[in-house]
């Protein structure tokens, strides 16, 4: 199999410069395109991302995705994982499909202990031109809602880099939690926190989007057979249904572990808060998050 080559990956070597991470408020952030992604890349956040990966597996009945290339019998050849994070999705896809070649792209270089021979990682910026030597049969993104400034431009780039009949899959979490019974009040700390997060990312020029309207944008740029699947991640184990109770327990761990990560840099850089103000605000948010009397969930 002829390996992938890209201008971007050849221009960004794994040199000391990409490990000159920003240390800020006790957290570590990426070096390449410093400030473009506002969540940390430290071990604490990597552990949370791996936990969230397993939450997606639980949501999708132990599948890496819902698109046909995820079927065990799929003979997909060339796969791109944008925003690969710790690289766990790319690694597991490569293990499940040993005849495929998987490229994981991110602003930080994943450093897993083991990488299959058919998986490669590169430091790249999704906003830059993609100059790959081949088109992809499957392009996958996850948790990129607040990382894309213009979804139309991004989706057109994805479309142009797919082989005819190729697949694109986006697995996204909306920022605003909901409740169907009114127990999540609009002025409670949890609701206020998510509003502040939305405000901060709007100032960064990368606001969170509602996912369902993006289906129409996909059709406009040329995608066909667009399918939208909806799921719910409860805020904790409040549901009676055993499956949702388990999802809620894992998501509570996910959000609790990531609450500082998703607020600290956005609130201090965009909203002018101090570290002390963030620390004083978050306990009230966690109280709401852990309250079984608040029947909140995040749309996925």
N, C-alpha and C positions, 0 to 999 in steps of 0.2 A: 504494500500500500504506500503510495507516494505521500509523504507527510505534508501537512498544511504549512503554508508560509504566508506571512502578512508583513506588510511594510511597517505597521505599527509595532508588532512584536520585535522586529529586527532592530528598530530604532530605540527601544527601551530595554536595556540590558539589566540583569539582576546585579546591579552595582550597589555600592554603599549608599548612594544618594536616595534610593527608594526606601531605605531603612532608616533614614533620618526623620523618624516619626515626630509629629507634633505631640508634645506632652502638655496637657491643659486640664486644670481642675482635677488632677488625679486620674485622668483617663488618657489613653493613647489613640492618636488619629493617623490616618494615612498620610504619606509624604508626597506621592505623585499627585499633581493637581490639588495641592493642599487646600482644604476648605471646601472642596466641591461636594464631598459626601460628609455629612455632619454626625454620623454615628461612629463610635469608636471601632478600632480594629484590634483591641487588646484581648487577652485570653478570656476575660470575663464575658465579653460580647461574643467571642467565638463559641464559647460554651452555650450561650443562649441561642445562637443561630443553629447549632447542632440539635438543641432541644426542639427548636421550632421546625427543623427538618422532620423530626419524628412526629411532630404534631400534624404536619401535612400528610405524612404517610398514614397516620391514623384516620385522617379525614378522607383520604382517597383509597381506603381499604388496602393499605400496604402497597400501593402503586406509586411510582415516582411522578406520574402525571396521568391525565385522562386522554391525551391525544394518542392515536394509533401507534406511533413509534414506541410507546412504552410497553406494548404487548410483548411478552417473552419471545414470540415467534417473529417479531419484526426484524427485518434485515436492513434497517436504516444504516447508512454509511457515514455521513458527515453531520456532526451535531455541534451546535454552539450554545453554551450556557452563559448568558450575559448577567453580570453581577453575581459571579459564582460564589462569593463569600469564602467560606472555609473550604469549598471545593467538594463537599460531601455529596451533593446531588450528582455532579459530574463523575465522581469516582464510582458511585453506585450504578449510575447508568452505564459507564464503561465496563464494569464487572458483569452487569446483566446482558450486555451486548458486546461481546469480545471482538466481533468483526467490525465494529464501528470505530470511528475516530472522533473523540470528544475534545473540544476546545473550551476551556473555561476562561472567561474574560472578567477582569475586575481592576479597580484602582489600586488594590493591594494584592500582593502575591501570596496565595495560599501556601502554607508550609506543612502539609499533612505528612504523617509518618510513612505512609505508603501510597504510591500512585501507580495505577495499572499502566502498562506500556502503551495502551491505546488512548491515554488521557494526557493532555498537555495544558499548562496554564500560562497565561500571558497577562502582563499589565497593559491595559488599554483603556481608553475613554470612549464610551458609547457615542458621545457627541462628535468625535472626530470621524474622518472618513474611514470606512472599512475597506481595506484593499487586500482581501483574501484571494488566494490563488484558485479557490474552488467555491462553489455555492454550497449551501447547507440543505440537508433533507429535513432537518428539525432544528428550530431555534426555540430556546426555553428561557423564560425569565421568571423570577419569583421575588416578591417583596420589593419591587422597583417603583412603586406608586409615586413616591416623593423624589425619585431620582431622575425623572424625565421632564425636561422643560417644555417640550412640544411633542405631544404624542403623535400628531399627524406626521411630522418629520421623521420621528423614530420608527413608526409603523411602516412608512414608505421605505425606509432604509432596510428594515427587516424583510419586507416583501421583495425588494430588489436583490437580496442576498439569499433567497430561497430558490431551490431547484423547482422546476415545474412540478406541481403536485406535492410540494413540501408542506410541512406543518409548522405553525407557530403556536406556542402555548404560553399564556401569562397567568400566573397564580398570584393573586393580589388580595391584600387585606385593606379594607377601607378604614380611615382614621376615626370616623365618628361611630361610637357604639350606639346601639338602639335598644329599646325595650318595647314589647308589644302590649304591656299592661300599665305603662305610665310610671313604673317604679324608678326609672332613671330620670331624675328631674333635671331640667336644663341649667339650673343654677348650682348644682352640686359640684364638689371639687373634681370628680371624674369628668363630668361634661365640660367644665371650665378648662381642665387640663388639655383635653383634645381640641378645644377651640383655640387655645394658646398655641398648640402645636401647629394647627392649620395656619394660624396667623404668621407664625415664624417662618414656615416653609413658603408661604406666599411671598414674604419679603426676600427669601432666597431665590425666588423665581421658579420654584419647583413644587408647586402646591399639590396636595393630595387630590386625587380625582375620584368621582364616583365611577365605578367600573362599568355598569351596564351601558351608558352612552357610548363607550369606546367601541362597542360592537358595530355601531353605525359608521364610525370613523374607519374601522378595518375594512368594511365593505367599500367605502369610498376610495380607498387607496388600492383596491383590487382583490382583496381576499374574498373567497367564496366559501360556502358551507360553514359560516361562522356560528359557533355554538357557545352559549353562556350557561355555565353550571353554577348554582348558588349553594353556599353552605353557611353554617353559623358556628362561631366559636364563642361559647358562653364565657362570661367574666370569671366564673368560678363553678363549683359543683352544685349550683342551685337547681338545675333541671332534675326532674324525676326520672326521665328516660335514661337508662344506664349508659347508652352511647354518648348522649350529650353531656351527661354528668362526667364521664371520663374526659371528653374533649375539654369541658370547662375546667377540670382540675389541672390538666396540662397547660391550658391557655393562661390560667391564673399564674402558674409558675413562669410562663413565657413573658407575660406582661409585667409581672412584678420584677423579674430579673432585668427587663429591658427598659423600665420606666426612667431610670436615671439616664440611660444611654440616649433615649429619644428626646429627652427634655434638656439636658445639661448644656450642650453646645447651642442648640437652637434658641433657648431662652436667654443665655448669656450673650451670644453673638448678635442675635436679631432683635430681641425684645429688651435688652439692656438690664436684665436681671443680674444679681450677684449670685455666686455659688451658695451663699448663706440663705438667700431668698428661695432658691430652688429647694434646698434642703428643708426649709421650713414649710414649704408648700406640699411636698410629696406625701407626707404621712396622711393627710386628709384624703388624697387621691387613693392611696393604698387601702384606707379604711373602706371607701366606697367599693373598690375593686374586690375586696374580700367579703363584703356584706352579702349574705345569702338572701336578704330581703330586697336587694336590687337585682332585678332579673334582666340584666344587660347582656348583650352579645355583640360581637363584631361580624359584619357581613364579609364573607370570603368569596 
